[in-house]
Amino acid sequence: MTAMWKCPAALLVTLPLIVAAGCPQMPEKILPLAQIVAAHNANAENVPHLWARARIQATFRVRLAGDEGDMVPITWGSTSSLASPNGLLLMAKGPDPAGQSDFVLIGRETAAVELFRVGASLEEGVYYFWYSFGDRRGAFWGRNDRADAMANRGMPVNPHDLMAVLNISMMPNDFTKLPTVAVTMRTAPPEYAYVVSYIDRDPDTQQILFRREMLFTWSDTDPPRPFEVNFFDARGLRVMTAKLKNYQSIADASSSDGRHVPVMPTDIEITWPAEKSRMHIVLSEISTKQVSPAAFRYSDHAPDLPADREIQIDAGIPVNEAAP
């Protein structure tokens, strides 16, 4: 493959900054998928737990208590470097490092007053999102064993999706069976990328679906790390995009060779186009400190809500039984 690439006239007009810096050339070296996955998994397996403070700025669409009308937006928080942390992110991997994890992102008004939680509890077998902004209160939850069913993608903020953008979740390394990953190349400047797609079968319909794609940096000098993750529905429409940057090391995490300290993105911008929602998370004080499983429970922390404000998104579907 040649490294020469000719700048089109349109690019010269629309991207003057690139022109000023010189038109970027396509990298010459292409890493095999197995090497990309191996490097990603080596980083992820050395982070069994995670504890981090967070500055969060979010726009959610919520309902007023007792209101049956349309969802209304509410914006809260700040990620300014002058702002104090207003959140906490916790994670603990389960017995299967490639499986689901305990996870929670907590938004706080004060240390004692929580405004929302996005989490998953292996102990309780549920994942959830609840919010309590004055008279705007509600909750969504579902069973972890149903989390992969596309029919259940009705949760405004899915904790399993948030976990997947931290660069510390394992990817399948067997490319001959589902779930698996496959790679294509983005060859259009300015962001050349390895596009690694996660493919699995829907447990309800048995349809094989592209669930998400991770865009890894493609460079002759820099290691491949995700800078964007896109999630799709059963129709192939993009339902969530996460932009990742400012990778930092987790200083107290151990590595198998003693040299490669695990890293993760600390600046994460997420958008849900259909929901007209967004979240910006800036992490600090990252460590692998362990916390009790009680920290991830839904039942211990959710606010008291009327029945019509607590929605089970997979209600009516028997446990461990796929819909016909």
Secondary structure as UniProt FT lines:
FT   HELIX           9..14
FT   HELIX           16..21
FT   HELIX           33..44
FT   TURN            45..46
FT   STRAND          49..62
FT   TURN            65..66
FT   STRAND          72..77
FT   TURN            81..82
FT   STRAND          87..93
FT   TURN            97..98
FT   STRAND          101..108
FT   STRAND          114..121
FT   TURN            122..125
FT   STRAND          126..133
FT   TURN            134..135
FT   STRAND          136..143
FT   HELIX           144..146
FT   TURN            147..148
FT   HELIX           150..152
FT   TURN            153..154
FT   HELIX           159..164
FT   TURN            175..176
FT   STRAND          180..186
FT   STRAND          193..201
FT   TURN            203..205
FT   STRAND          208..217
FT   STRAND          226..232
FT   TURN            234..235
FT   STRAND          238..249
FT   TURN            251..252
FT   TURN            256..257
FT   STRAND          263..272
FT   TURN            273..276
FT   STRAND          277..287
FT   HELIX           293..296
FT   TURN            299..301
FT   HELIX           307..309
FT   STRAND          310..312
FT   TURN            313..316
FT   TURN            319..320
//
